[in-house]
Amino acid sequence: LHVGHVEKTGVGDSCRTPMIAGWKLKLLQSFRLYAVTDLQEETPDFLRRTEGALKGGVDIVQLRSKTLSDQVLCRIGLKLRILAAKYRKLFIVNDRIDLALACGADGVHLGQEDLPIAEARRILRGRRLILGKSTHSLAQARRAEREGADYIGVGPVFRTPTKPGYAPVGLKLVRQVSRSVRIPFVAIGGIDASNVARVLRAGAKRVAVVLVEALPYIRR
C-alpha cells in the first residue's frame, strides 16, 4: 500500500513513515473507527470510558484538547499509550509532535495550519511516527497524499461544535476523495448514529467520532 513497503505512486512515497510494520501497519491500513477525545477537563472516568471503547472496537484514539495544560495532557497521554498498547490499538496526538514524542504515541495528526508534512518528517529525523493530516477539499486531500501523509481526515462532513470555524464539506467531498485518493482516509465531523449510513454509502470506509459518542458504532 503506502506505508513501510509501498507501491510507487509519486513523490510522497519516499516521505511516508519508515519501518512501520506488523500489527500497527495492518491496523493503519484497515482501521474502521477513530475516536477523538476533545477533552475540556480531566474527568475521573475518562480512562475507564476510553478502555471500554478500545475493548469494544475503537481502532484509533486521538488525544485532543484545546484547554488542558501540557502537563495534564502528557500525564493523560502516557496512560493512553499503555491502554492502546494493551489492546493493540493506535494512539495519536492532535497537533503536537513534541507531546506525541514525550508520550510515546504512535503518531500525530496535523491540521492545515500546522507544520507541513515534510517539515514534520525533518523534525522526526527518521523516528517512527504516523502522520495524519486534516483536509477540507479535494485539492488538500491530493496534496497531503503527494506530501507523504500516512492517512488523512476529510471533513467536517456535517456541522460540528468541535470545528466551529469550518463550513461542512458535505458528502460530495467524501465521494470525490474515495475515488481519487489511495491512502486511508477517515470521514470526520458531525457524524452520529443518524447519518453514519449515508457517510458509508458515499464511499467512506472509516469514520471518526468524539469518544463519548463512540458506543453506538462499536462492533459487538
C-alpha positions as CSV (number, residue, x, y, z in Angstrom):
1,L,0.0,0.0,0.0
2,H,1.7,3.2,1.1
3,V,3.5,2.9,4.5
4,G,6.7,0.9,5.1
5,H,6.9,-1.2,1.9
6,V,4.9,0.8,-0.7
7,E,3.9,0.7,-4.2
8,K,5.4,3.6,-6.1
9,T,2.7,6.2,-6.6
10,G,4.6,9.5,-6.6
11,V,6.9,11.8,-4.7
12,G,5.0,11.2,-1.4
13,D,6.0,7.5,-1.2
14,S,9.6,8.2,-0.1
15,C,8.3,10.6,2.6
16,R,5.9,8.2,4.4
17,T,6.6,6.7,7.8
18,P,9.7,4.5,7.6
19,M,9.6,0.9,9.1
20,I,6.0,0.9,10.4
21,A,5.3,-2.8,10.3
22,G,3.5,-5.7,11.9
23,W,0.1,-5.2,13.5
24,K,0.4,-1.4,13.5
25,L,0.8,-1.3,9.8
26,K,-2.1,-3.7,9.3
27,L,-4.3,-1.6,11.6
28,L,-3.3,1.7,9.9
29,Q,-4.5,0.1,6.6
30,S,-7.6,-1.5,7.9
31,F,-9.0,0.7,10.7
32,R,-12.7,1.5,10.7
33,L,-13.5,3.5,13.9
34,Y,-11.4,6.5,15.0
35,A,-12.3,8.2,18.3
36,V,-11.3,11.8,19.3
37,T,-11.2,12.7,23.0
38,D,-11.9,16.5,22.7
39,L,-11.2,16.9,26.4
40,Q,-12.4,20.0,28.2
41,E,-11.3,18.8,31.6
42,E,-9.7,15.8,33.2
43,T,-12.5,13.6,34.5
44,P,-12.2,10.7,36.8
45,D,-13.9,8.2,34.5
46,F,-12.1,9.2,31.3
47,L,-9.7,6.3,31.2
48,R,-12.4,3.8,32.1
49,R,-14.6,5.0,29.2
50,T,-11.6,5.0,26.9
51,E,-10.7,1.5,27.8
52,G,-14.3,0.4,27.2
53,A,-14.2,2.0,23.8
54,L,-10.9,0.3,22.9
55,K,-12.1,-3.1,24.2
56,G,-15.3,-2.7,22.2
57,G,-14.0,-1.9,18.8
58,V,-12.4,1.6,18.5
59,D,-9.2,1.1,16.4
60,I,-7.5,4.5,16.9
61,V,-7.8,7.0,19.8
62,Q,-6.7,10.6,19.4
63,L,-5.8,12.8,22.3
64,R,-7.2,16.2,21.6
65,S,-7.8,19.2,23.9
66,K,-7.7,22.9,23.4
67,T,-7.9,23.7,27.1
68,L,-5.8,21.3,29.2
69,S,-2.2,22.2,30.1
70,D,0.7,20.4,28.6
71,Q,1.5,18.8,32.0
72,V,-2.0,17.3,32.2
73,L,-2.0,16.2,28.5
74,C,1.3,14.5,29.0
75,R,0.1,12.6,32.1
76,I,-3.1,11.5,30.3
77,G,-1.1,10.7,27.1
78,L,1.2,8.3,29.0
79,K,-1.8,6.4,30.3
80,L,-3.4,6.3,26.9
81,R,-0.3,4.9,25.4
82,I,-0.4,2.0,27.9
83,L,-4.1,1.4,27.2
84,A,-3.7,1.4,23.5
85,A,-0.7,-1.0,23.6
86,K,-2.7,-3.3,25.9
87,Y,-5.4,-3.7,23.3
88,R,-3.1,-3.4,20.2
89,K,-4.7,-0.2,19.1
90,L,-3.1,3.0,17.8
91,F,-2.7,6.2,19.9
92,I,-2.5,9.5,18.1
93,V,-1.9,13.0,19.5
94,N,-3.5,16.0,17.9
95,D,-1.3,18.8,16.5
96,R,1.7,18.4,18.8
97,I,4.8,16.5,17.6
98,D,6.6,17.3,20.9
99,L,3.8,15.9,23.0
100,A,3.4,12.8,20.8
101,L,7.1,12.0,21.3
102,A,7.0,12.7,25.0
103,C,4.0,10.3,25.4
104,G,5.4,7.6,23.1
105,A,2.4,8.0,20.9
106,D,2.1,6.1,17.6
107,G,1.5,9.2,15.6
108,V,0.4,12.8,15.4
109,H,-2.5,14.4,13.5
110,L,-1.7,17.8,11.8
111,G,-4.2,20.4,10.8
112,Q,-3.9,22.7,7.7
113,E,-2.4,25.4,9.8
114,D,0.1,23.1,11.5
115,L,3.5,22.1,10.3
116,P,3.8,20.8,6.7
117,I,4.3,17.0,6.4
118,A,7.9,17.4,5.1
119,E,8.9,19.7,8.0
120,A,7.4,17.3,10.5
121,R,9.4,14.4,8.9
122,R,12.6,16.6,9.2
123,I,11.9,17.2,12.9
124,L,11.3,13.5,13.5
125,R,14.7,12.5,11.8
126,G,13.5,9.1,10.8
127,R,11.7,8.2,14.0
128,R,8.6,6.0,13.5
129,L,5.6,8.3,13.9
130,I,2.5,8.0,11.8
131,L,1.5,11.4,10.4
132,G,-2.2,12.2,9.6
133,K,-3.4,15.4,8.0
134,S,-6.8,17.2,8.1
135,T,-8.2,18.1,4.7
136,H,-11.2,20.2,3.7
137,S,-11.1,20.0,-0.1
138,L,-10.1,17.6,-2.8
139,A,-7.1,19.7,-3.6
140,Q,-5.9,19.5,0.0
141,A,-6.5,15.7,0.1
142,R,-4.5,15.2,-3.0
143,R,-1.7,17.4,-1.8
144,A,-1.5,15.6,1.6
145,E,-1.1,12.3,-0.3
146,R,1.6,13.7,-2.5
147,E,3.4,15.1,0.5
148,G,3.5,11.8,2.2
149,A,0.7,11.7,4.8
150,D,0.0,8.2,6.1
151,Y,-3.7,8.9,6.3
152,I,-6.0,11.9,6.0
153,G,-9.1,13.2,7.8
154,V,-11.8,14.5,5.4
155,G,-14.4,17.0,6.8
156,P,-16.1,18.3,8.6
157,V,-18.7,16.3,6.8
158,F,-21.5,17.8,8.8
159,R,-21.7,20.8,11.2
160,T,-19.9,20.1,14.4
161,P,-19.2,22.2,17.6
162,T,-15.6,20.9,17.6
163,K,-14.9,22.8,14.3
164,P,-16.9,26.0,14.7
165,G,-14.9,27.9,12.1
166,Y,-15.4,25.4,9.3
167,A,-18.4,25.1,7.0
168,P,-19.5,21.5,6.4
169,V,-17.9,19.9,3.2
170,G,-20.8,17.5,2.8
171,L,-20.9,14.0,1.3
172,K,-19.8,15.2,-2.1
173,L,-16.2,15.6,-0.9
174,V,-16.3,12.1,0.7
175,R,-17.3,10.7,-2.7
176,Q,-14.6,12.6,-4.5
177,V,-11.8,11.6,-2.1
178,S,-12.9,7.9,-2.2
179,R,-12.4,7.9,-6.0
180,S,-9.2,10.0,-6.1
181,V,-7.0,9.2,-3.0
182,R,-5.3,5.9,-2.3
183,I,-4.1,6.4,1.2
184,P,-6.5,5.7,4.1
185,F,-9.0,8.5,4.8
186,V,-11.4,8.9,7.7
187,A,-14.6,10.9,7.4
188,I,-15.0,13.2,10.4
189,G,-17.2,16.0,11.6
190,G,-20.8,15.7,13.0
191,I,-21.1,12.0,12.3
192,D,-23.5,10.2,14.5
193,A,-25.9,7.2,14.5
194,S,-28.4,9.2,12.5
195,N,-26.2,9.8,9.5
196,V,-23.3,7.3,9.6
197,A,-25.0,5.1,7.0
198,R,-25.1,8.0,4.5
199,V,-21.4,8.6,5.0
200,L,-20.5,4.9,4.4
201,R,-22.7,4.9,1.3
202,A,-20.8,7.9,0.0
203,G,-17.6,5.8,-0.1
204,A,-16.1,6.2,3.4
205,K,-14.7,3.0,5.0
206,R,-13.7,4.8,8.2
207,V,-15.4,7.3,10.4
208,A,-14.3,9.4,13.3
209,V,-16.4,10.4,16.2
210,V,-16.0,12.1,19.6
211,L,-15.1,9.5,22.2
212,V,-18.3,9.9,24.2
213,E,-20.3,9.2,21.0
214,A,-18.3,6.1,20.0
215,L,-20.5,3.5,21.7
216,P,-23.3,3.3,19.0
217,Y,-20.6,2.3,16.4
218,I,-18.7,-0.3,18.4
219,R,-18.7,-3.7,16.8
220,R,-20.2,-6.3,19.2
